[in-house]
């Protein structure tokens, strides 16, 4: 639906950087396109839902705190 709206309007989706390390490869290459359900990693090409990113963030905090 969002693609149809963007096709009719002058607004284009933007890719936004996510300031969190990738749960799979630990690189800082996560980004999300407006209107997309998943966040992608530019290094390992993995896709993550919001819940998966939350779990990955918690795991990263545990690893760095130890």
C-alpha positions in Angstrom: 0.0 0.0 0.0 2.8 2.4 0.9 4.4 1.9 -2.6 1.1 2.9 -4.2 0.9 6.0 -2.1 4.6 7.0 -2.8 3.9 6.4 -6.5 1.0 9.0 -6.5 2.7 11.6 -4.2 6.0 13.4 -4.4 7.2 11.7 -1.2 9.8 9.0 -1.5 10.8 6.5 1.2 14.0 7.2 3.0 16.6 4.7 4.3 17.4 5.4 7.9 20.4 4.2 9.8 19.8 2.2 12.9 22.3 2.9 15.7 22.6 -0.7 16.9 25.0 -3.4 16.0 23.8 -6.2 13.8 22.7 -9.3 15.9 24.3 -11.6 13.4 27.7 -10.0 12.5 28.0 -7.1 15.0 28.6 -4.5 12.3 27.1 -1.1 12.5 25.4 -1.4 9.1 21.7 -1.7 10.0 19.1 0.4 8.2 15.4 0.5 7.6 13.4 1.9 4.7 10.3 3.9 5.6 7.3 1.7 5.5 9.2 -1.6 5.5 8.6 -4.2 8.3 12.2 -5.4 8.5 15.5 -3.9 9.2 18.4 -5.0 7.0 22.1 -5.3 7.5 24.3 -3.9 4.8 27.2 -6.3 5.7 25.6 -9.8 6.0 22.3 -9.1 4.3 20.3 -10.4 7.2 16.7 -9.1 7.9 15.4 -8.5 11.4 11.9 -7.7 12.8 11.6 -5.2 15.6 11.3 -8.1 18.2 14.5 -9.7 16.9 16.3 -6.4 17.1 15.2 -6.0 20.7 16.5 -9.4 21.6 19.8 -8.7 19.8 20.1 -5.4 21.7 19.6 -7.1 25.0 22.1 -9.8 24.1 24.7 -7.1 23.1 24.2 -5.4 26.4 24.8 -8.6 28.3 28.0 -9.4 26.2 29.5 -5.9 26.7 28.6 -5.7 30.4 30.4 -8.9 31.3 
